[in-house]
Amino acid sequence: MSYNNSEKKKTAMKTSFVCIVLNVALSVIKLIAGILGNSQAMLSDALHSLSDVFSTFVVIIGIALASEKSDKEHLYGHERLECVAAVILSAFLFMAGLGIGAAAVAKISGGGDISAPTFPALFAALVSIVVKELMYRYSAHTAKKINSAAVMADAWHHRSDALSSVGSLIGIGGAMMGFPILDPIAGIIICAFIIKAAIDIFKDSIDKMVDKSCDRETTELMKKAVVETDGVISLDLIRTRLFGSRIYVDIEISADKDLRLSDSHAIAENVHKKIETMFPLVKHCMVHVNPK
């Protein structure tokens, strides 16, 4: 399904608002659990969840700016600003991963304290895992539906929180069974997954900012669509480039040199409309006709 900028903005804003409300509620639950359970780790986790509200605001700003219509200074639109938001979020995700890893290493080396296990802290960790995973799935579903790198980055931010809460749960459970070292070990493993996700998001966003070609499968489908268009003798050239969440396509075709200009134009127009209809992510398709 294709989404115009207005629909994309509306869908992204709805998802972001839901996530903000859930993050605030989760922060309150963790704060109460940290106080009642005398858990410094849970108090820190509460602040972490509250900081996620800031990252979601980055998404809102990025989507809002990217959805702005073309103007005289930005004739091709503002879609790349969404990639800027995704890059910023990937940096937050990377730092969050490093923070979890550093805390885990500090605990193993004796430089940090492992909080005594308490039921409120255990309960809060369970709630955090469930809520954050649901937030990830909800945001990821929206990101795929509207093809948004920024919303997908925020989705992975939610999953990183879920993974860090899994580490807390393992640590609390392990401490209850007499194996407190399980907490920092799990933290290091989680750190690796989070950093990898941050790097993947960063790479995807940069690709969309430097005019990388779209994938081979999509290009081959476009070629097939062009050569099957009536009046096209051959496909001479096709170039694609990612522009934020959209695609630009430049095509050169050959047509009968004896055709009238209006007929050649009609063939080019058919190719143009066919590509933009079959591939909803294509923002514009330019077609040039060579005589043959």
N, C-alpha and C positions, 0 to 999 in steps of 0.2 A: 504493500500500500504506500502511495506517495503522500508526503506531508509538505504543504507549503510552509513558509517561514512563520506565519501567524499561528497555524495549527501546531507546528513543532514547538514554538514558544509556549503556547498554552499547555500542551502536554507535559513539557519539561518543568514548567512552573508548578503544576499540580503535584508532580512527583516530588519536587524539591520541598514544597510546603509540608507534605506528609512526613518527609524525612526529618525536617526541622522539628516538627511537633514530637515525633517519636524520640529524637535525640534529647530534647529538653526533658521529656518524661523519664527517659532512661537515666539521665544525669541525676535527677532527683532521687530515683530509686537507689542508685549506686551511692549517692551521698549519704542517704539515711542508713544504708547497709554498712557503709564504711564507719559511720559514727557508732552505731549499735554494736557492730562486730569488732570495733577497735582495730580496723584494718587500714593501714596507710596505703597499701596497694589499691584497695577499692576506692579510697578517696582520690588517688591519682587517676584511676580509671574513670571516675566521675568527671574530672576536669578534662580528660581526654575526649569523652563523649560530648562534652559541652563545646570543645574546640572544633568538633565536626560540624557544628552549626555554621562556623565561619567558612569551612570548605564548601558547604552547600550554598552559601551566599555567593561564593566565587563562581559556582556553576550558574546561579541565577543571573549574575551580572554578565557572564560570558555568553549565555544563550540570548539574553536580552540585546546585547550589542550585536551579536551575529545575525539576529533576526531583523535588524534595521534594513530598510530598503536602500537600493543604490542611490547615490547622490553624485553631484558633479565632481567631487573629489575622490569618490570610490565607485567608479562606473561598474565594476564587477561585483559589487556587494561587499558584505562584511563577514562572510562565513568563516574566514580564517581566525577571527577573534575567539571563536569557540575552541579552536586548537590551542590558542594561548592559554585559555582557562584550563584545558586539560594538562598542559605542560606545568602550570602552577600547581595543580592538584597532584601530578605525578611527583613533584618535588616534596610536597607535604607527605605523600605516601612513603617516599624513599626515606625521609627523615624519621617518620614514625617507625619504620622497620629498623633503622639504625638505633633508635632509642630503645626499642624492645631488645635488640641484640646486645647493646651495651649494658642494659640493666641485668640481662641474663648472665653475661660474662662477669659482671661485678659480683653477683650473688655466688657464682661458682668459685671465684677467687677470694671470697670472703669480704669483699668490699661493700656488700649490701646486706640488708636484713630481710629474712623471709618471714613474713607475717604469720602469726599463729592462726591456724584454721578455726573459723567460726561458722556457724550455720548461716547467719545473715550474709556473710561474704560468699559462701557457697551458693546460696539462693540467687544472689545478685549476678553471679557469674553465669548461672544457668539461664536466667532471664535475658542477660546480655547476649549470649550465644544465639538464642532463639530469635530475639527481636532483630539483631544485627544481620543474621542470615536472611530473614524475611525481607529486611530493607535492601540487602544486596540483590536478592532475586527480583524484587519489585523494580528497583532502579535499573538493573541489567535488562529486564524485559522492556522497559521504556526506552532505554538507550538503543537497543536493537531495532525497536519499532520505528524510531525517528532518526536512526543512524547518527547518534550524538556521541562524540568522543568525550566531551566534558561530563555528560551524565554517566557514561561507562566508567570514567575515572573515579567519579564519586561513588559509584556502586562498589568498585574495588576497595575504596576507602572504608566502606561499611564492612566488607568482608575481612579486611585487615583487623578491624576492631573485633569481629567475631572470632578470628583466629587468636588474637591476643587474650580474649576471654577464655578460649579453650585452654590456653597455657595457664591462665589463673586457676581454672577449674582442676586441671591436672595437678598443679602445684598444691592446691588446698587438699584435694583428695589424697595425693601422695603423702603430704605432711600428716594427714590423719592416720595413714597406714605406716608412718615412720620412714617415708622416703622423700624428704623435702627437696632433694636434688633434682627430682623430676620437673619441678617448675622451671628452673633456668635452662635445663636441657631442651624442654619443649619450646621455650622462648627463642632459643637460637635457631631451631628448625623453622619456627614460624617466621622469624626474621628473614630467612633466606627466601621463603615464598613471597613475602610482602615486597622485598626489594626486586625480585624478578618481575612481579606484577607492575611495579613502578617503572622499571626499565621498558617493559613491553608497551605500556601506555605512552611513555615519552617518545619511543621510536615511532609508534603509529601516528602520533600527533605531528612529529617533525616531517614524516613522509607526506602528510596532507598539506604541509606548509611549503614544501619545496617542489611542488608539481610532479610528484611521483606518478608514474602511469598506473592505471587500475590493473587488476589482476588479469592473468592470461586468459582464464575461462571467459570472463566478461568481454574481453577484446575479441576473442574468437566468435562469440555469439553475435557481436556487433558486425563483424566481417560477413558472417553468413546472412544477416538481415539485409546488408547493403547489396550484396551480389544477387540476392533473390528479388530485388526491386525491379519492376518493369522499366526497360529503357537503359539500365546500367550494363555496359559492355564488360567493364572490369573495375576492380577497386585498385586504385594506384597508390593510395597512401591513407593510413589512419593513425592519428595520434590522440592519446587520451592523457588527461592530467587531473589529479585530485585537487580540489579547491575546497578546503575545509571538509564538510560532509557531502559535497556535491562533486559532479564530474563535468569537465569540459571536453568536447570531442571535435577534432578537426579532420575532415575527410576530403580526399580527392578521388573523383570517379571519372571514367571515360564514357562518352556517349557519342552517338553518330554525328560526325562533323557536318552533315548536311541538314541536320534538324534546325528548325527555326529557333531563335533565341527564347521565345516564349515556351516552346516545347522542352528545351534543355533546362530552362528554369523550373518547369513543372516536375521534371525528374528529380532535380536537386531538392525541391521542396518536399517531394514524397519521401526521399531518403531522410531529410531533416526531421519530418514529423514522425516517421517510423522509429527512428532511434530514440527520440524524446518520449514517445509513447511506450515503447517496449522496455525502456530503461528509465524508470522514474527518478533515479538519482542524477540523471543528466540534466544539468542546468541549461546548457546551450550546445547545439550541434551546428558547426559551420561546414558547409559543403561547397567545394569548388569543382567545376566541370571542365574536363579536358576534351578537346575534339579528337575523334579517332575515326 
